[in-house]
Amino acid sequence: MKIAFVGKGGSGKTTLSSLFVRHLGAARLPVLAVDADINQHLGVALGLTEERAAAIPPLGAHLTLIKDYLRGDNPRIGSADEMVKTTPPGRGSRLLRLDEDNPIYDACRRPVGSCCSGMRIMATGPFQEDDLGVACYHSKVGAVELMLNHLVDDAGEYVVVDMTAGSDAFASGLFTRFDMTFLIAEPTRKGVSVYRQYREYARDWDISLAVVGNKVQGPDDLAFLREHVGADLLTWTGQSEFVRDLEKGRTPDFADLEPDNRAALERMREAVDATHERRDWTRYTEQMAEFHIKNAHSWANSRTGVDLTSQVDPGFVLGPQALASRT
């Protein structure tokens, strides 16, 4: 199951995504955390030291390896240079499973460590000085989009992506790659403004969107969120001494997380698990093709000098059946 955490800057998006990863890890479930925010803080929020978090190999630095591995012997893709962030898989492509060994994971995936053995992390890498004035951050998350386009995941497996703040995810097709998008909203006008924008953008794309209220201090805060968010409000979290300890650099036991906040995390997990019954691999594959063709016409054909629309394999549907055909 693929889960995105979005919200305005300062909403607690990274904190909530890290708590959700810890909650899954505490249940000994396989979980991959992906830091795709322009400000890379997820590793530290999961308990890594600043040094260990900074040492996570950036996905962007291994983009050629990622492309070469994923294209496999797909005859529609002549080389890694002909792959862009939206390139969809087809017959001959290598597909990913969450709990496997492959060169991409070997190069870029690292264990989180102290909390739970099943937790691993990957990171896009921070914005570098060389990027200033010549690159946008969406070039950094291209590796994440490619990986999700080639991932065949199942119930009980979790990929949790901490996205960049605001509505920037809509600059690519990445926002359609998730089974559930959790929008973290504070009980303020600014807190719910990103929700309105996100809901409007996602309206035509079958996005499962749920709002998680954060920093809710009482009935008035809750009433405010219900007024402005309505039925999209899934659950909420309150003030947390556990989080305050984490932010002070301490290492509290996850079992000490407040019962109400733990219950909110479990409600989020239940909502994610419920989406599995509605998963439509055919629609998922069609969306990949739609965004790829759009990007090909907009910029990618001229950049590569190749008609990238020919990479779409009309006889291919991502999913378990595609894995079975490779065995």
Residue pairs with C-beta under 8 A, 6 or more apart in sequence:
1 153
1 155
1 156
1 157
1 158
1 159
1 179
1 180
1 272
1 273
1 275
1 276
2 148
2 151
2 153
2 159
2 161
2 177
2 178
2 179
2 180
3 20
3 158
3 159
3 160
3 161
3 178
3 179
3 180
3 181
3 182
3 272
4 161
4 163
4 169
4 175
4 177
4 178
4 180
4 181
4 182
5 13
5 14
5 16
5 17
5 20
5 160
5 161
5 162
5 163
5 181
5 182
5 184
6 13
6 163
6 165
6 166
6 167
6 169
6 181
6 182
6 183
6 184
6 194
6 198
7 13
7 165
7 183
7 184
7 185
7 194
8 165
8 166
8 185
8 186
8 190
8 191
8 193
8 194
9 165
9 166
10 186
11 165
11 184
11 185
11 186
11 191
11 194
11 214
12 184
12 186
12 214
12 215
12 237
13 37
13 162
13 163
13 165
13 184
14 37
14 41
14 42
14 45
14 162
15 45
15 214
15 243
15 246
16 182
16 184
16 212
16 214
16 237
17 33
17 42
17 45
17 160
17 161
17 162
17 182
18 33
18 42
18 45
18 46
18 162
19 243
19 257
19 261
19 265
20 160
20 182
20 265
20 268
20 269
21 31
21 33
21 46
21 112
21 119
21 160
22 46
22 115
22 116
22 119
22 254
23 254
23 262
23 265
23 266
23 269
24 31
24 119
24 158
24 160
24 269
25 31
25 112
25 115
25 116
25 118
25 119
26 115
26 116
26 254
26 255
28 116
28 117
28 118
29 118
29 156
29 157
29 158
30 98
30 99
30 118
30 156
30 157
30 158
31 118
31 119
31 120
31 157
31 158
31 159
31 160
32 98
32 109
32 120
32 121
32 122
32 158
32 159
32 160
33 42
33 46
33 112
33 119
33 120
33 121
33 122
33 160
33 162
34 42
34 121
34 122
34 123
34 124
34 144
34 159
34 160
34 161
34 162
35 41
35 42
35 43
35 56
35 121
35 122
35 123
35 124
35 162
36 123
36 124
36 140
36 141
36 144
36 161
36 162
36 163
36 164
37 162
37 163
37 164
37 165
38 126
38 127
38 137
38 140
38 164
38 165
39 126
40 53
40 123
40 124
40 125
40 126
42 53
42 121
42 123
42 162
43 52
43 53
43 56
43 112
43 121
43 123
44 50
44 53
45 246
46 112
46 115
46 119
46 121
47 112
47 113
47 114
47 115
47 246
47 251
48 112
48 113
48 121
53 123
55 110
56 108
56 110
56 121
56 122
56 123
57 107
57 108
57 110
57 123
58 108
58 123
58 124
58 125
58 126
59 66
59 108
59 122
59 123
59 124
59 125
59 140
59 143
59 144
59 147
60 124
60 125
60 139
60 140
60 142
60 143
61 125
62 104
62 107
62 108
62 143
63 142
63 143
64 80
65 103
65 104
65 107
66 104
66 143
66 146
66 147
67 80
67 83
67 87
67 146
68 80
69 94
69 102
69 103
69 104
70 83
70 89
70 93
70 94
70 96
70 104
70 146
70 147
70 150
71 77
71 79
71 80
71 83
71 87
71 92
71 93
71 94
72 92
72 93
72 94
73 92
74 89
74 90
74 91
74 92
74 93
74 313
75 92
76 90
76 92
76 310
76 311
76 312
76 313
77 83
77 87
77 90
77 93
77 311
78 306
81 304
82 304
82 306
82 308
82 311
83 146
84 142
84 292
84 295
84 296
84 300
84 303
84 304
84 308
85 138
85 139
85 141
85 142
85 143
85 145
85 146
85 172
85 295
86 145
86 149
86 172
86 173
86 288
86 291
86 292
86 295
86 296
86 300
87 146
87 149
87 292
87 308
87 311
88 149
88 285
88 288
88 289
88 292
88 311
88 312
88 313
88 316
88 318
89 95
89 149
89 150
89 313
89 316
89 318
89 322
90 311
90 312
90 313
90 316
91 313
91 315
91 316
91 325
93 150
94 102
94 150
95 150
95 151
95 152
95 318
95 322
95 323
95 326
96 102
96 104
96 147
96 150
96 151
96 152
97 151
97 152
97 153
97 323
98 151
98 153
98 154
98 157
98 158
98 159
99 157
104 147
105 120
108 122
108 123
109 120
109 121
109 122
110 120
110 121
110 122
111 117
111 119
111 120
111 121
112 119
112 120
112 121
113 119
114 251
115 254
124 140
124 141
124 143
124 144
125 140
127 137
127 140
136 171
137 164
137 168
138 168
138 171
138 172
141 164
141 172
141 174
142 172
144 161
144 174
145 172
145 173
145 174
145 177
148 159
148 174
148 177
149 177
149 288
149 318
150 318
151 159
152 318
152 319
152 320
152 322
152 323
153 159
154 276
154 320
155 273
155 276
156 273
158 272
161 178
163 169
163 174
166 194
167 194
167 197
167 198
167 201
169 175
170 201
172 291
172 295
173 287
173 288
173 290
173 291
173 292
173 295
175 181
175 201
175 202
175 205
175 207
176 205
176 206
176 207
176 284
176 287
176 291
178 207
178 208
179 208
179 272
179 275
179 276
179 279
180 208
180 210
180 271
180 272
180 275
181 198
181 202
181 207
181 208
181 209
181 210
182 210
182 211
182 212
182 234
182 268
183 194
183 195
183 198
183 209
183 210
183 211
183 212
184 211
184 212
184 214
185 191
185 192
185 194
185 195
185 211
185 212
185 213
185 214
185 225
185 229
186 213
186 214
186 215
187 213
187 215
187 216
187 220
187 221
187 222
187 224
187 225
188 224
192 225
192 228
192 229
195 211
195 228
195 229
195 232
198 209
199 209
199 232
202 209
205 287
206 283
208 275
208 278
209 232
210 232
210 233
210 234
210 268
210 271
211 225
211 229
211 232
211 233
211 234
212 234
212 235
212 236
212 237
212 264
212 268
213 221
213 222
213 225
213 229
213 233
213 235
213 236
213 237
214 236
214 237
215 221
215 237
215 238
215 239
216 222
216 225
216 236
216 237
216 238
217 238
217 239
222 236
225 233
225 236
226 233
234 267
234 268
234 271
235 263
235 264
235 267
235 268
236 264
237 260
237 261
237 264
238 258
238 260
238 261
240 257
240 258
240 261
241 258
242 252
242 254
242 256
242 257
242 258
242 261
245 251
245 252
246 252
281 317
281 318
281 319
281 320
281 321
282 317
284 318
284 319
285 316
285 317
285 318
285 319
288 318
289 312
292 308
292 309
292 311
292 312
293 309
293 312
295 308
296 307
296 308
296 309
297 309
300 308
301 307
301 308
301 309
316 322
